[in-house]
Amino acid sequence: MSKTFNKLSRPYLIWLIVLALLPVGVMFGLAFVKTEGVSFDTFYFSLESFELITEKSTITAFINSLFYALVTTVLCAVIGYFVAYRLFKSNLNNKLLILTVLILPMWSNLLLRTEALGNIMEHNNILTDILSNIGINFSIGIKGSPLAVIIGMVFTYLPFMILPIYTALEKIPYALEEAALDLGLTNIRKFWKVIFPLSLKGLTSGSIMVFLPTLSGFAIPQILGKGNIVLIGNIIEESFRNMNYNFGSLIAIIILVFILGSLLIINKMDKEGETLI
């Protein structure tokens, strides 16, 4: 039986090597060389890419990425925990249906969602047209601002926070809550003494799953920020677009180290993978 499973796993291993490990190896090699475009004739060893990391624009992009990722993660944690907890405590019979509705936006294309959200944030959009027809003059006009970028990130990645938190809450035995009440704890103290500590695993997993894509993403700040807000993902995208593969590869490897470190944290917090989406 094990030999059969080994044979069935071979296509996956080939897929993993070709589409994941090989590109990472190529990027790692490109970080230590200098070349003009894609020409192999101009390859030579160089550490110039490491010097570019200390440039003011790169450091600013790193700081911006950390700031927006942290703000988005904190907001998603607060909103996501509230939504997950209210759903967990509700008497609804179709909780799975509610969760499905919450993750429905994730099934659509990210760029389409972001463009649609950006349209709503313009001064003139479909909402202002509808309101003006009924005599209400209302305009948002926040596209291009930091607030627009944060709203877009929270809107996009909030489901990644809700699902693992709700999964962790669902796994808490109700007997523990009854025991806490029997011991004289109030509902508030029961939450902080029993429920919240036992749901930290889901909160940690959700926080990492929100933090990583917001740290390395470039589409949302580019579209909703109108290019006014540059994150490290925008630096990587611009480097590859301008065929500066060496510098782009180096930053991508640094981000990959962050991702692998975060996955190690998830593995220690949730070895069974119970709270992952």
PECORZI-V743562 format. One record per residue. N is the residue number from 1. RES is the residue in one letter. PSI is psi as a letter, one per 40 degrees, with the letter a starting at -180 (* if undefined). OMEGA is omega in whole degrees, 0 to 359 (* if undefined). NEAR is the number of other C-alpha atoms within 10 Angstrom. Layout:
# PECORZI-V743562
n->N res->RES psi->PSI omega->OMEGA near->NEAR
n->N res->RES psi->PSI omega->OMEGA near->NEAR
This chain:
# PECORZI-V743562
n->1 res->M psi->d omega->181 near->5
n->2 res->S psi->d omega->178 near->7
n->3 res->K psi->d omega->178 near->8
n->4 res->T psi->d omega->179 near->8
n->5 res->F psi->d omega->177 near->9
n->6 res->N psi->d omega->178 near->11
n->7 res->K psi->d omega->180 near->10
n->8 res->L psi->d omega->182 near->11
n->9 res->S psi->e omega->183 near->12
n->10 res->R psi->d omega->177 near->11
n->11 res->P psi->d omega->178 near->11
n->12 res->Y psi->d omega->180 near->11
n->13 res->L psi->d omega->178 near->12
n->14 res->I psi->d omega->178 near->12
n->15 res->W psi->d omega->181 near->12
n->16 res->L psi->d omega->182 near->12
n->17 res->I psi->d omega->185 near->13
n->18 res->V psi->d omega->188 near->12
n->19 res->L psi->e omega->181 near->11
n->20 res->A psi->c omega->185 near->11
n->21 res->L psi->d omega->181 near->12
n->22 res->L psi->d omega->177 near->12
n->23 res->P psi->d omega->178 near->12
n->24 res->V psi->d omega->178 near->17
n->25 res->G psi->d omega->178 near->11
n->26 res->V psi->d omega->179 near->11
n->27 res->M psi->d omega->179 near->19
n->28 res->F psi->d omega->178 near->18
n->29 res->G psi->d omega->181 near->14
n->30 res->L psi->d omega->180 near->23
n->31 res->A psi->e omega->184 near->23
n->32 res->F psi->e omega->179 near->18
n->33 res->V psi->i omega->176 near->18
n->34 res->K psi->h omega->180 near->19
n->35 res->T psi->i omega->176 near->18
n->36 res->E psi->h omega->180 near->13
n->37 res->G psi->b omega->182 near->14
n->38 res->V psi->e omega->182 near->11
n->39 res->S psi->h omega->179 near->8
n->40 res->F psi->e omega->183 near->9
n->41 res->D psi->d omega->184 near->8
n->42 res->T psi->e omega->179 near->11
n->43 res->F psi->h omega->171 near->14
n->44 res->Y psi->i omega->183 near->11
n->45 res->F psi->h omega->181 near->12
n->46 res->S psi->i omega->175 near->14
n->47 res->L psi->f omega->181 near->13
n->48 res->E psi->d omega->181 near->14
n->49 res->S psi->d omega->180 near->21
n->50 res->F psi->d omega->178 near->15
n->51 res->E psi->d omega->181 near->9
n->52 res->L psi->d omega->180 near->14
n->53 res->I psi->d omega->183 near->15
n->54 res->T psi->e omega->178 near->11
n->55 res->E psi->i omega->184 near->10
n->56 res->K psi->d omega->182 near->10
n->57 res->S psi->d omega->180 near->15
n->58 res->T psi->d omega->179 near->17
n->59 res->I psi->d omega->178 near->15
n->60 res->T psi->d omega->179 near->15
n->61 res->A psi->d omega->177 near->18
n->62 res->F psi->d omega->180 near->20
n->63 res->I psi->d omega->178 near->15
n->64 res->N psi->d omega->181 near->17
n->65 res->S psi->d omega->179 near->25
n->66 res->L psi->d omega->181 near->19
n->67 res->F psi->d omega->182 near->15
n->68 res->Y psi->d omega->178 near->20
n->69 res->A psi->d omega->180 near->24
n->70 res->L psi->d omega->180 near->18
n->71 res->V psi->d omega->180 near->17
n->72 res->T psi->d omega->181 near->25
n->73 res->T psi->d omega->180 near->26
n->74 res->V psi->d omega->179 near->16
n->75 res->L psi->d omega->178 near->16
n->76 res->C psi->d omega->180 near->26
n->77 res->A psi->d omega->181 near->23
n->78 res->V psi->d omega->181 near->13
n->79 res->I psi->d omega->182 near->16
n->80 res->G psi->d omega->180 near->27
n->81 res->Y psi->d omega->179 near->24
n->82 res->F psi->d omega->181 near->15
n->83 res->V psi->d omega->181 near->16
n->84 res->A psi->d omega->182 near->23
n->85 res->Y psi->d omega->178 near->18
n->86 res->R psi->d omega->178 near->12
n->87 res->L psi->d omega->179 near->18
n->88 res->F psi->d omega->183 near->16
n->89 res->K psi->e omega->182 near->10
n->90 res->S psi->i omega->178 near->10
n->91 res->N psi->e omega->181 near->9
n->92 res->L psi->i omega->179 near->11
n->93 res->N psi->e omega->184 near->8
n->94 res->N psi->f omega->180 near->9
n->95 res->K psi->d omega->179 near->13
n->96 res->L psi->d omega->178 near->11
n->97 res->L psi->d omega->178 near->10
n->98 res->I psi->d omega->178 near->13
n->99 res->L psi->d omega->178 near->16
n->100 res->T psi->d omega->178 near->13
n->101 res->V psi->d omega->181 near->12
n->102 res->L psi->d omega->183 near->15
n->103 res->I psi->e omega->180 near->17
n->104 res->L psi->d omega->179 near->11
n->105 res->P psi->d omega->181 near->15
n->106 res->M psi->e omega->181 near->15
n->107 res->W psi->e omega->178 near->7
n->108 res->S psi->i omega->183 near->10
n->109 res->N psi->h omega->182 near->9
n->110 res->L psi->d omega->182 near->14
n->111 res->L psi->d omega->179 near->12
n->112 res->L psi->d omega->179 near->10
n->113 res->R psi->d omega->182 near->17
n->114 res->T psi->d omega->178 near->22
n->115 res->E psi->d omega->179 near->16
n->116 res->A psi->d omega->178 near->12
n->117 res->L psi->d omega->178 near->19
n->118 res->G psi->d omega->178 near->23
n->119 res->N psi->d omega->179 near->17
n->120 res->I psi->d omega->182 near->19
n->121 res->M psi->e omega->177 near->20
n->122 res->E psi->i omega->178 near->18
n->123 res->H psi->d omega->179 near->15
n->124 res->N psi->h omega->181 near->14
n->125 res->N psi->a omega->184 near->16
n->126 res->I psi->d omega->180 near->12
n->127 res->L psi->d omega->180 near->16
n->128 res->T psi->d omega->177 near->17
n->129 res->D psi->d omega->180 near->15
n->130 res->I psi->d omega->182 near->13
n->131 res->L psi->d omega->180 near->13
n->132 res->S psi->d omega->179 near->13
n->133 res->N psi->d omega->179 near->9
n->134 res->I psi->e omega->174 near->8
n->135 res->G psi->e omega->180 near->9
n->136 res->I psi->h omega->178 near->11
n->137 res->N psi->h omega->184 near->11
n->138 res->F psi->h omega->180 near->14
n->139 res->S psi->h omega->180 near->17
n->140 res->I psi->c omega->175 near->13
n->141 res->G psi->f omega->180 near->16
n->142 res->I psi->e omega->180 near->17
n->143 res->K psi->h omega->183 near->20
n->144 res->G psi->e omega->181 near->20
n->145 res->S psi->i omega->176 near->17
n->146 res->P psi->d omega->179 near->16
n->147 res->L psi->d omega->180 near->13
n->148 res->A psi->d omega->180 near->21
n->149 res->V psi->d omega->180 near->25
n->150 res->I psi->d omega->178 near->21
n->151 res->I psi->d omega->180 near->15
n->152 res->G psi->d omega->180 near->22
n->153 res->M psi->d omega->179 near->26
n->154 res->V psi->d omega->179 near->24
n->155 res->F psi->d omega->184 near->16
n->156 res->T psi->d omega->191 near->20
n->157 res->Y psi->e omega->179 near->23
n->158 res->L psi->d omega->178 near->24
n->159 res->P psi->d omega->179 near->26
n->160 res->F psi->e omega->178 near->24
n->161 res->M psi->d omega->185 near->30
n->162 res->I psi->d omega->187 near->29
n->163 res->L psi->d omega->179 near->26
n->164 res->P psi->d omega->178 near->29
n->165 res->I psi->d omega->179 near->30
n->166 res->Y psi->d omega->178 near->24
n->167 res->T psi->d omega->179 near->19
n->168 res->A psi->d omega->179 near->22
n->169 res->L psi->d omega->181 near->25
n->170 res->E psi->d omega->183 near->15
n->171 res->K psi->e omega->178 near->12
n->172 res->I psi->h omega->180 near->14
n->173 res->P psi->h omega->180 near->10
n->174 res->Y psi->d omega->179 near->10
n->175 res->A psi->d omega->179 near->9
n->176 res->L psi->d omega->177 near->13
n->177 res->E psi->d omega->179 near->18
n->178 res->E psi->d omega->179 near->12
n->179 res->A psi->d omega->179 near->13
n->180 res->A psi->d omega->179 near->17
n->181 res->L psi->d omega->178 near->14
n->182 res->D psi->d omega->180 near->10
n->183 res->L psi->e omega->174 near->10
n->184 res->G psi->e omega->179 near->10
n->185 res->L psi->i omega->173 near->15
n->186 res->T psi->i omega->180 near->11
n->187 res->N psi->d omega->179 near->12
n->188 res->I psi->d omega->180 near->10
n->189 res->R psi->d omega->176 near->14
n->190 res->K psi->d omega->179 near->19
n->191 res->F psi->d omega->185 near->15
n->192 res->W psi->d omega->182 near->11
n->193 res->K psi->d omega->187 near->14
n->194 res->V psi->c omega->189 near->16
n->195 res->I psi->d omega->184 near->20
n->196 res->F psi->d omega->178 near->17
n->197 res->P psi->d omega->182 near->11
n->198 res->L psi->e omega->179 near->16
n->199 res->S psi->e omega->181 near->21
n->200 res->L psi->d omega->179 near->16
n->201 res->K psi->d omega->178 near->23
n->202 res->G psi->d omega->179 near->25
n->203 res->L psi->d omega->179 near->26
n->204 res->T psi->d omega->178 near->20
n->205 res->S psi->d omega->179 near->29
n->206 res->G psi->d omega->180 near->29
n->207 res->S psi->d omega->179 near->25
n->208 res->I psi->d omega->181 near->19
n->209 res->M psi->d omega->174 near->24
n->210 res->V psi->d omega->185 near->26
n->211 res->F psi->d omega->186 near->24
n->212 res->L psi->d omega->180 near->20
n->213 res->P psi->d omega->177 near->15
n->214 res->T psi->d omega->179 near->28
n->215 res->L psi->d omega->188 near->23
n->216 res->S psi->e omega->183 near->24
n->217 res->G psi->i omega->179 near->19
n->218 res->F psi->e omega->185 near->22
n->219 res->A psi->d omega->184 near->17
n->220 res->I psi->d omega->178 near->27
n->221 res->P psi->d omega->180 near->28
n->222 res->Q psi->d omega->183 near->19
n->223 res->I psi->d omega->184 near->21
n->224 res->L psi->d omega->179 near->29
n->225 res->G psi->e omega->181 near->22
n->226 res->K psi->f omega->179 near->16
n->227 res->G psi->e omega->180 near->16
n->228 res->N psi->d omega->182 near->13
n->229 res->I psi->h omega->184 near->19
n->230 res->V psi->h omega->175 near->21
n->231 res->L psi->i omega->184 near->30
n->232 res->I psi->d omega->176 near->26
n->233 res->G psi->d omega->177 near->25
n->234 res->N psi->d omega->177 near->21
n->235 res->I psi->d omega->179 near->21
n->236 res->I psi->d omega->181 near->22
n->237 res->E psi->d omega->180 near->18
n->238 res->E psi->d omega->180 near->15
n->239 res->S psi->d omega->179 near->17
n->240 res->F psi->d omega->179 near->16
n->241 res->R psi->d omega->178 near->11
n->242 res->N psi->e omega->179 near->11
n->243 res->M psi->f omega->171 near->15
n->244 res->N psi->g omega->188 near->20
n->245 res->Y psi->d omega->183 near->24
n->246 res->N psi->d omega->181 near->27
n->247 res->F psi->d omega->178 near->27
n->248 res->G psi->d omega->179 near->24
n->249 res->S psi->d omega->181 near->23
n->250 res->L psi->d omega->180 near->22
n->251 res->I psi->d omega->179 near->25
n->252 res->A psi->d omega->178 near->22
n->253 res->I psi->d omega->178 near->17
n->254 res->I psi->d omega->177 near->11
n->255 res->I psi->d omega->179 near->17
n->256 res->L psi->d omega->177 near->15
n->257 res->V psi->d omega->175 near->12
n->258 res->F psi->d omega->182 near->15
n->259 res->I psi->d omega->180 near->19
n->260 res->L psi->d omega->177 near->11
n->261 res->G psi->d omega->178 near->12
n->262 res->S psi->d omega->178 near->17
n->263 res->L psi->d omega->176 near->16
n->264 res->L psi->d omega->178 near->13
n->265 res->I psi->d omega->178 near->15
n->266 res->I psi->d omega->182 near->22
n->267 res->N psi->d omega->179 near->13
n->268 res->K psi->d omega->181 near->12
n->269 res->M psi->d omega->187 near->16
n->270 res->D psi->g omega->185 near->16
n->271 res->K psi->d omega->181 near->11
n->272 res->E psi->e omega->181 near->10
n->273 res->G psi->f omega->186 near->13
n->274 res->E psi->d omega->186 near->14
n->275 res->T psi->e omega->180 near->24
n->276 res->L psi->i omega->179 near->19
n->277 res->I psi->* omega->* near->14
